């Protein structure tokens, strides 16, 4: 086969087919649409026009090629099929349907061409073979143009998606976005109902792996000396899965906070990285909140305050305050109800009632020395000074 097998086609093919071209265009367009399952259910008028236009361009161009050495698709013709492939990508349909339609069109073109010639004169076997070769080569060019259009559109969409994800990550890291703007940016990348975010500090050489591993659930921003991975809170960001995924990596996992607190969470991760140095990861900021708090980091205290007082968050303000005062006194007096009663000027039975209520809310945590220390630290700052506003 030559690069232009249509050169060998009989010159009377064009004159034989042109009178039937309008009817042929309509017949091929309908047949191709109905025979392709992915297309048969599409009722949009624009889609029908696009298919008809592509069939008409394809048939007219093929007839122009008969007996010539011209390339199959000069730029202005090729763009029609590039655009057709791009449209399939925009509609989230794979290229398979379009390629199947082109194969169907090739069979119909061969039938139309051979029947048109047969109306004029007898057609020998050699002419049928030449006709089949030419149509096959021609339709391959149409398929190549369509596939190129499909791939170009996918690359464009991927680039736009990457740009939107980068912009959203920067918006979260700055922490100055209006809620409406943040929600809109989240929606554009598929993060509907954005609530909490988990930041992870990573070495620069782990960026590619993080993008691949977390895909749509993670945003990666590269910085001068490290990278920040922002994960949408969910089952994959629980401690056990993150410990497994990040095992052996020099990663620092920040606290899970509301999206408005991402800058604070990243800062805590940075401070923790400074504490642990080159310790193999993952390192969790949650394990170092006490150390950071004792060093005067108010952000760490805010996280501790929110978490340790969470069991009381649903109570009325007055009820919550009386329980906090009782709990603080009980912790400082090593569980002595008599001393708590004397300090608060309340009846011992009132102390007992409040402590039972606290047991119901905190459960076994009140017997955990680490939790008791954290509660004591939080309550000392909260009750001995003006209350500290925690993260949302």
C-alpha positions as CSV (number, residue, x, y, z in Angstrom):
1,X,0.0,0.0,0.0
2,X,1.1,3.6,-0.7
3,X,0.7,6.5,1.6
4,X,-2.1,7.7,-0.7
5,X,-3.9,4.6,-1.9
6,X,-6.8,6.7,-3.2
7,X,-4.6,7.6,-6.2
8,X,-5.4,4.3,-7.7
9,X,-9.2,4.7,-7.5
10,X,-11.1,5.1,-10.8
11,X,-11.8,8.7,-11.7
12,X,-15.4,8.0,-12.4
13,X,-16.0,7.0,-8.7
14,X,-16.4,10.7,-7.8
15,X,-18.9,11.4,-10.5
16,X,-20.8,8.2,-9.6
17,X,-21.2,9.1,-5.9
18,X,-21.7,12.9,-6.0
19,X,-25.3,12.8,-7.2
20,X,-26.2,10.6,-4.2
21,X,-24.1,12.5,-1.7
22,X,-27.0,14.3,0.2
23,X,-28.9,11.1,0.7
24,X,-25.7,9.2,1.6
25,X,-24.7,11.7,4.3
26,X,-28.1,11.3,6.0
27,X,-28.1,7.6,5.7
28,X,-24.6,7.2,7.1
29,X,-25.2,9.7,9.9
30,X,-28.4,7.8,11.0
31,X,-26.8,4.4,10.7
32,X,-23.7,5.3,12.6
33,X,-25.7,6.9,15.5
34,X,-28.1,4.0,15.8
35,X,-25.5,1.3,15.6
36,X,-23.3,2.8,18.3
37,X,-24.9,2.2,21.8
38,X,-23.2,5.2,23.4
39,X,-24.6,7.5,20.7
40,X,-28.0,5.9,20.3
41,X,-29.3,7.3,23.5
42,X,-28.2,10.9,22.9
43,X,-31.1,13.1,21.7
44,X,-29.3,16.4,21.7
45,X,-29.8,18.4,18.4
46,X,-26.3,19.7,18.5
47,X,-24.9,16.2,18.7
48,X,-26.9,15.1,15.6
49,X,-25.7,18.2,13.7
50,X,-22.1,17.4,14.7
51,X,-22.4,13.9,13.5
52,X,-24.0,14.9,10.2
53,X,-21.4,17.6,9.6
54,X,-18.5,15.1,10.2
55,X,-20.1,12.6,7.8
56,X,-20.5,15.2,5.2
57,X,-17.0,16.5,5.5
58,X,-15.6,13.0,5.5
59,X,-17.5,11.9,2.3
60,X,-16.9,15.1,0.4
61,X,-13.2,15.1,1.2
62,X,-12.9,11.4,0.2
63,X,-14.4,12.2,-3.2
64,X,-12.0,15.1,-3.6
65,X,-9.1,12.7,-3.0
66,X,-10.0,10.2,-5.8
67,X,-7.1,9.9,-8.3
68,X,-4.8,12.4,-6.4
69,X,-1.7,12.2,-4.3
70,X,-3.0,14.7,-1.7
71,X,-2.8,14.0,2.0
72,X,-6.0,12.7,3.5
73,X,-6.7,15.6,5.8
74,X,-5.3,19.1,5.3
75,X,-5.5,21.2,8.5
76,X,-9.0,22.7,8.0
77,X,-10.5,19.2,7.4
78,X,-8.5,17.6,10.2
79,X,-9.8,20.1,12.7
80,X,-13.3,18.9,12.2
81,X,-12.3,15.4,13.5
82,X,-10.0,16.8,16.2
83,X,-12.9,18.8,17.5
84,X,-15.1,15.6,17.4
85,X,-12.7,13.7,19.6
86,X,-12.3,16.7,22.0
87,X,-16.1,16.8,22.3
88,X,-16.2,13.1,23.4
89,X,-13.6,13.9,26.1
90,X,-15.6,16.9,27.4
91,X,-18.7,14.7,27.6
92,X,-16.8,12.1,29.6
93,X,-17.2,9.4,27.0
94,X,-14.3,7.2,26.1
95,X,-12.8,7.2,22.6
96,X,-14.2,3.6,22.0
97,X,-17.6,4.8,20.9
98,X,-16.2,7.2,18.3
99,X,-13.8,4.7,16.9
100,X,-16.6,2.1,16.6
101,X,-18.6,4.7,14.8
102,X,-15.8,5.3,12.3
103,X,-15.4,1.6,11.7
104,X,-19.1,1.4,10.9
105,X,-18.8,4.5,8.6
106,X,-15.9,2.7,6.8
107,X,-18.1,-0.3,6.0
108,X,-21.0,2.0,4.8
109,X,-18.6,4.0,2.6
110,X,-17.3,0.8,0.9
111,X,-20.9,-0.3,0.3
112,X,-22.0,3.1,-1.1
113,X,-18.9,3.5,-3.3
114,X,-19.1,0.0,-4.8
115,X,-22.9,0.3,-5.4
116,X,-22.5,3.8,-7.0
117,X,-19.8,2.4,-9.4
118,X,-21.9,-0.6,-10.2
119,X,-24.8,1.6,-11.4
120,X,-22.4,3.0,-14.1
121,X,-20.5,-0.1,-15.1
122,X,-19.3,-3.5,-14.0
123,X,-16.8,-3.4,-11.1
124,X,-13.9,-5.9,-11.1
125,X,-12.2,-7.5,-8.1
126,X,-9.1,-5.3,-8.3
127,X,-11.1,-2.1,-8.1
128,X,-13.0,-3.4,-5.0
129,X,-9.6,-4.2,-3.3
130,X,-8.2,-0.8,-4.2
131,X,-11.4,0.8,-2.9
132,X,-11.2,-1.1,0.4
133,X,-7.6,-0.2,0.9
134,X,-8.2,3.5,0.2
135,X,-11.2,3.7,2.5
136,X,-9.4,1.8,5.3
137,X,-6.4,4.2,5.0
138,X,-8.7,7.2,4.9
139,X,-10.7,6.2,7.9
140,X,-7.5,5.5,9.8
141,X,-6.6,9.2,9.3
142,X,-10.0,10.2,10.6
143,X,-9.5,8.0,13.6
144,X,-6.0,9.4,14.3
145,X,-7.3,13.0,14.1
146,X,-10.2,12.2,16.5
147,X,-7.9,10.4,18.9
148,X,-5.5,13.4,18.9
149,X,-8.4,15.7,19.7
150,X,-9.5,13.4,22.6
151,X,-6.0,13.3,24.0
152,X,-5.5,17.1,23.7
153,X,-8.8,17.7,25.5
154,X,-7.8,15.4,28.3
155,X,-4.5,17.1,28.7
156,X,-6.2,20.5,28.8
157,X,-8.7,19.3,31.4
158,X,-6.0,17.8,33.5
159,X,-4.0,21.1,33.3
160,X,-7.1,23.1,34.3
161,X,-7.8,20.6,37.1
162,X,-4.2,20.9,38.4
163,X,-4.5,24.7,38.3
164,X,-7.7,24.7,40.3
165,X,-6.3,22.3,42.9
166,X,-3.2,24.4,43.3
167,X,-5.3,27.6,43.7
168,X,-7.5,25.8,46.3
169,X,-4.5,24.6,48.3
170,X,-3.0,28.1,48.3
171,X,-6.3,29.5,49.5
172,X,-6.5,27.0,52.4
173,X,-2.8,27.6,53.3
174,X,-3.3,31.4,53.4
175,X,-6.4,31.1,55.6
176,X,-7.9,34.4,54.4
177,X,-10.6,33.1,52.0
178,X,-14.2,34.0,52.5
179,X,-16.3,30.9,53.2
180,X,-18.3,31.3,50.0
181,X,-15.0,31.5,48.0
182,X,-13.5,28.5,49.7
183,X,-16.7,26.4,49.3
184,X,-16.8,27.3,45.6
185,X,-13.2,26.4,45.1
186,X,-13.7,23.1,46.9
187,X,-16.7,22.3,44.8
188,X,-14.7,22.9,41.6
189,X,-12.3,20.2,42.4
190,X,-15.0,17.8,43.7
191,X,-14.6,18.4,47.5
192,X,-18.2,18.8,48.3
193,X,-19.2,19.5,52.0
194,X,-15.7,20.5,53.0
195,X,-15.3,20.3,56.7
196,X,-12.0,19.2,58.3
197,X,-8.5,18.9,56.7
198,X,-5.4,17.0,57.8
199,X,-2.0,18.6,56.8
200,X,1.0,16.4,56.3
201,X,4.6,17.8,55.8
202,X,6.6,15.7,53.4
203,X,10.2,15.9,51.9
204,X,10.2,17.2,48.3
205,X,11.2,13.8,46.9
206,X,7.9,12.3,48.1
207,X,5.6,14.7,46.3
208,X,5.0,12.5,43.2
209,X,4.2,9.5,45.3
210,X,1.7,11.5,47.4
211,X,-0.1,12.8,44.3
212,X,-0.4,9.3,43.0
213,X,-1.4,7.7,46.3
214,X,-4.0,10.2,47.4
215,X,-5.3,11.4,44.0
216,X,-8.5,13.4,44.3
217,X,-8.5,13.3,48.1
218,X,-5.2,15.2,48.5
219,X,-3.7,18.6,47.5
220,X,0.0,18.9,47.3
221,X,1.9,22.2,47.4
222,X,5.6,22.3,47.0
223,X,7.6,24.8,49.0
224,X,11.3,25.6,49.2
225,X,12.4,22.9,51.6
226,X,9.4,20.6,51.9
227,X,5.9,20.0,50.6
228,X,2.5,20.2,52.2
229,X,-0.1,17.5,51.6
230,X,-3.6,18.6,52.5
231,X,-6.0,15.7,53.0
232,X,-9.7,15.8,53.2
233,X,-10.6,14.3,56.6
234,X,-12.1,10.8,56.2
235,X,-11.4,7.1,56.8
236,X,-8.1,7.3,55.0
237,X,-6.8,10.0,57.4
238,X,-7.4,8.1,60.6
239,X,-4.2,7.4,62.5
240,X,-3.9,3.7,61.6
241,X,-4.2,4.1,57.8
242,X,-1.8,7.1,57.8
243,X,0.7,5.2,60.0
244,X,0.7,2.3,57.5
245,X,0.8,4.5,54.4
246,X,3.5,6.8,55.7
247,X,5.6,4.2,57.5
248,X,9.3,4.9,57.2
249,X,8.8,8.3,55.6
250,X,9.9,11.6,57.2
251,X,6.4,12.8,57.4
252,X,4.8,15.0,60.1
253,X,1.0,14.7,60.4
254,X,-0.7,17.8,61.7
255,X,-3.9,17.8,63.7
256,X,-7.3,17.4,62.1
257,X,-8.9,20.8,62.2
258,X,-11.6,22.8,60.3
259,X,-10.6,24.1,57.0
260,X,-10.3,27.7,58.4
261,X,-7.6,26.4,60.8
262,X,-5.3,24.9,58.1
263,X,-2.6,27.6,58.6
264,X,-2.6,26.9,62.4
265,X,-2.4,23.1,61.8
266,X,0.5,23.5,59.3
267,X,2.3,25.7,61.8
268,X,1.9,23.1,64.5
269,X,3.3,20.5,62.1
270,X,6.3,22.7,61.4
271,X,7.0,23.3,65.1
272,X,6.7,19.5,65.7
273,X,9.1,18.9,62.8
274,X,11.6,21.1,64.6
275,X,11.1,19.1,67.8
276,X,11.7,15.7,66.4
277,X,14.3,16.5,63.8
278,X,15.1,13.7,61.3
279,X,13.1,11.0,63.2
280,X,11.6,8.5,60.8
281,X,7.9,9.0,60.4
282,X,5.2,9.4,60.5
283,X,5.3,11.7,63.4
284,X,1.9,12.9,64.7
285,X,1.5,16.4,66.1
286,X,-1.1,15.0,68.5
287,X,1.6,13.2,70.4
288,X,3.5,16.5,71.0
289,X,0.7,18.9,71.8
290,X,1.6,19.0,75.6
291,X,5.3,19.8,74.8
292,X,4.2,22.6,72.4
293,X,1.8,24.0,74.9
294,X,4.3,24.0,77.7
295,X,6.6,25.9,75.4
296,X,4.0,28.6,75.1
297,X,2.4,27.7,71.7
298,X,-1.2,28.9,72.0
299,X,-2.2,27.1,68.9
300,X,-1.4,23.7,70.6
301,X,-3.3,24.8,73.7
302,X,-6.3,25.7,71.5
303,X,-6.3,22.2,70.0
304,X,-6.0,20.6,73.4
305,X,-8.8,22.8,74.8
306,X,-11.2,22.0,72.0
307,X,-10.5,18.2,72.2
308,X,-10.5,17.8,76.0
309,X,-13.6,19.9,76.5
310,X,-15.5,18.4,73.5
311,X,-17.6,16.0,75.7
312,X,-19.1,19.1,77.4
313,X,-19.7,21.1,74.2
314,X,-23.4,20.3,73.9
315,X,-24.2,21.5,77.4
316,X,-25.7,24.8,78.4
317,X,-23.0,27.4,79.3
318,X,-23.9,27.6,83.0
319,X,-24.0,23.8,83.3
320,X,-20.8,23.4,81.4
321,X,-19.0,26.0,83.6
322,X,-20.1,24.4,86.9
323,X,-18.8,21.0,85.7
324,X,-15.5,22.5,84.6
325,X,-14.9,24.2,87.9
326,X,-15.7,21.0,89.7
327,X,-13.4,19.0,87.5
328,X,-10.6,21.5,87.9
329,X,-10.8,21.4,91.7
330,X,-11.1,17.6,91.7
331,X,-7.9,17.2,89.6
332,X,-6.0,19.6,91.8
333,X,-7.1,18.0,95.1
334,X,-6.3,14.4,93.8
335,X,-10.0,13.3,93.9
336,X,-10.8,14.4,97.4
337,X,-14.5,15.3,97.4
338,X,-14.3,16.9,100.8
339,X,-11.7,19.4,99.7
340,X,-13.6,20.1,96.4
341,X,-16.8,20.7,98.5
342,X,-14.9,23.1,100.8
343,X,-13.2,25.0,98.0
344,X,-16.4,25.4,95.9
345,X,-18.7,26.0,98.9
346,X,-21.1,23.4,97.7
347,X,-22.7,20.3,99.4
348,X,-20.7,17.1,99.1
349,X,-23.7,15.5,97.4
350,X,-23.6,18.2,94.8
351,X,-19.9,17.3,94.2
352,X,-20.8,13.7,93.9
353,X,-23.6,14.4,91.4
354,X,-21.3,16.6,89.3
355,X,-18.5,14.0,89.3
356,X,-21.0,11.2,88.3
357,X,-22.0,13.5,85.4
358,X,-18.4,14.0,84.4
359,X,-17.8,10.2,84.6
360,X,-20.7,9.7,82.2
361,X,-19.3,12.2,79.8
362,X,-15.6,11.3,79.9
363,X,-15.8,7.6,80.8
364,X,-12.4,5.8,81.4
365,X,-10.5,8.9,80.2
366,X,-10.7,10.3,83.7
367,X,-8.5,7.4,84.9
368,X,-5.9,8.0,82.3
369,X,-2.9,10.0,83.8
370,X,-2.1,11.6,80.4
371,X,-5.6,12.8,79.9
372,X,-5.9,14.1,83.5
373,X,-2.7,16.1,83.0
374,X,-4.0,17.5,79.7
375,X,-7.3,18.4,81.4
376,X,-5.4,20.1,84.3
377,X,-3.3,22.1,81.9
378,X,-6.3,23.2,79.8
379,X,-8.5,24.1,82.8
380,X,-5.6,25.9,84.5
381,X,-5.3,28.2,81.5
382,X,-9.1,28.5,81.0
383,X,-10.2,29.1,84.6
384,X,-7.3,31.0,85.9
385,X,-7.2,33.4,82.9
386,X,-9.7,34.7,80.4
387,X,-11.1,31.8,78.3
388,X,-9.0,30.9,75.2
389,X,-10.9,30.8,71.9
390,X,-10.2,27.4,70.3
391,X,-10.3,26.5,66.6
392,X,-13.7,26.1,64.9
